[in-house]
Amino acid sequence: MKRRLPYERSIPLMAILSAVPAVVIALIFIWTAELAARLQWTLSLLIGGTWVGFLLAMRERLIRPLQIVSNMIAALQEGDYSLRARLGQPEDTLGLVAFEINTLGETLREQRLEVLEATALLRNVMAQIDVAVVAFDAEDRLVFANRAAERLLDRPEEILRRRTAEAIGLAPLLTAASPQVLDHTFPGGSSRWEVRISTFRQDGRPHRLLVISDLSRVLRDEERKAWQRLVRVLSHEINNSLAPIQSIAQSLSSIVDRSAGNGGTEWRDDVRDGLGVISGRSEALGRFMSSYARLARLPRPRAAPLAIGDWIDRVVGLETRIPVEVVAGPQVMIDADGDQLEQLMINLIDNAVDAAAETDGGVRVGWAATRRHVEVWVEDDGPGIADGDNLFVPFYTTKTEGSGIGLVLSRQIAEAHHGTLALENRAEGAGAVARLRLPRARKA
């Protein structure tokens, strides 16, 4: 292969060769003419110096602009759009080249700003939405996970990045049909999920996008809104009827007590018994509506720092029927409404004690902490859960004196604190366990 001279050498060489005939002829005329030797040397040096000077100037005018253009293009490739080229006059060729390069740099800078702003907006949107979004590359390695996905997998993106879908536990979801609704347990909680899978390309390589949305919470929110609207109507109508019924029943009972000497007393006993039934049922109906209204009027939690150990000890101390064992965990803090969480824990412990009383068993309360969550559990040695599908149905209860709102209210409190509440039968023995998962305090 024939080797070619570099550009910065070939141009001066061509300039030298183009001027060689004229210089040689001029020198021949000078040295063949009858001139003084001093004049001959002066003219020869003048011709040679002028020739070399113009060669250097030409090289500078040809090579230096090209070097500047090369540096500008290299800076653009590196993402530095702050440099500007100044070559020649605006109306000549070099000026036009500099103008076009500067315009290209400004255009690339604006495009880069638009991309950065769009990327920042997309990341903010992805961070705020309550839907888990996970992206995998062609080798099924995680390349992106938003905050909802971090909560669902209970690990930060820095730890999850570059791990395979199988190592994270999402491989079965990537092979499922899309869209699909399924029940699945993640490290961050269990629920009914809708799974959607799509594909996209980045850097010319195929990627897969996994979107996991919690359907249970949405359905429960809609269900809660429906019965809250219903309870407002029922409360108004039933309370309007209860008040006169109870008043009339009490008035008739007073009239009967004042009556005397008009025949036997059997009719008065019957009337009194009937009025007692009316009064009792109206009171029961009033208590029913009062319980239902508690669900509809649950206030928003007022968050404040709350120590897990102090909270558990305080609630356990309220139980006097049987001793409740406390399995202490790490001392961690959460941001929560202490009054509401105390009511939640009272409901869970009360249910556990009622269940344990049927089998003369015990009740244990404890907690564990992860980097992002605290899980509080209450387990009993009772008969277990017979009908798990109706646990959180309002007014469904298996207790003779129960109202059927304790667990519903407890789950509503947990979700208002961005947590979850689940009940299940124990795997290692008889009885049930309630698991309350709450986010840790941000400072922690």
Order of alpha helices (4+ residues) and beta strands (2+ residues): alpha-alpha-alpha-beta-beta-alpha-alpha-alpha-alpha-beta-beta-beta-alpha-alpha-beta-alpha-beta-beta-alpha-beta-beta-alpha-beta-beta
